[in-house]
């Protein structure tokens, strides 16, 4: 149901959360990972978004606002991340499409 590229994007969000020693995968981690997802990136650029500016601003936000743990450990997704994933899957299913892409996830996030 998830495209191979989206699976890699979600794995990147998990790795990024661990690297930063955050306990929860948040919408910010998800958006950060989507910046390198081809289909999501095309949507952002197509809507006039500045991917590199978003990256810098997300970096700053996560650094200043998300609490770090003392050690690395397992991460869990927030309820909001679960809802976004669920919304993307439901939209793709109702549209009769075969798989969820990063673009679908980006739309569900907004």
N, C-alpha and C positions, 0 to 999 in steps of 0.2 A: 504494500500500500504506500510506503514512503519511497521516494525516488532514491537511487544510490547517492546522488549528490546531497540530498537532504539528510540522509543518514550520516554522511561525513560532517555536515554542518552541525548536527546535533552532538556528534562526538566531539567536535571542536568546542562547542559551548561547555560541555562537561569538562574537557581538559583545561579550558580557560578558567573555569570556576575553581578547579583544584589548584591550578598554578597560582592563583591569587589567594588561595587558602580561604575561600568563602564557603560557607556551609550550604547555601542554597543557590540553585540555578535560578536566576531571575530573568525577567523580560529583557533587562539590559544585557545580560550575558547572551541571550538568544539573539537580540538585534546585533550585537557585536559580531557574533559568528555569521549571521546572515550577510554582513557586509562583504564577505568573501564567497558567498554562494552566488553562482552565475546568474540564475534566474531572478533572485531577489535583487542583486546588484543592478540588473538591467531595469527593473521596475523603479528602483530609487533614482537612477540616472535619468530614466525616461520622464520622471515626475519633476526633474530639475534639482534633485538632491545632490549634495556634495558628499560623496562617500568618505573621503579622507577627513573632512571636517567633522562628520558624524563620528568617525573612529576616534579622533582626538577628544571630542567632547564626551564620548562614552568612557574613554580611558580616565579622564579627569573625574567624571561622576563616580565611577566605581571606586577609584582611589580615595576620594573624599567622603563617600557616603555609605559604602558597604563594609561592614566589620570583618576583620580578618581573624581567623583562628590561630592558635599558637602552633598547631601542627596540621599537616595534611590529613585528610580523612575522606570518608564517603560523602558524597553530596546528594542532596535531594532537590527535587523541583518544587517550586512554589505552586500554590493552588492556581495562580494566574497563568503560569506556564502550562500547566495541565489543561486549563480551559482553552488556551490559544491552540494547543495541539488538537484538542477535541473539535474545536470550531473549524479548523482547517480540514480535518478528516471528514466531518459532516458535510462541508461545502463541496468537497471534491466528490464525495459519494452522490450527493444530490445532483451534481452536474454530470454524472455518469462518466467521469474521467478515471483512468486506471491508477494514478498515483498522485501523492501530495508532493509538491515541489517547494523550494524555498520561497518562490513568489507567492504561493498559496498561504504559506505560513506568515509571510510579511503582511499580507492583506488581513489575515485573521488577527494579527497582533494589533493592527490599527482599527 
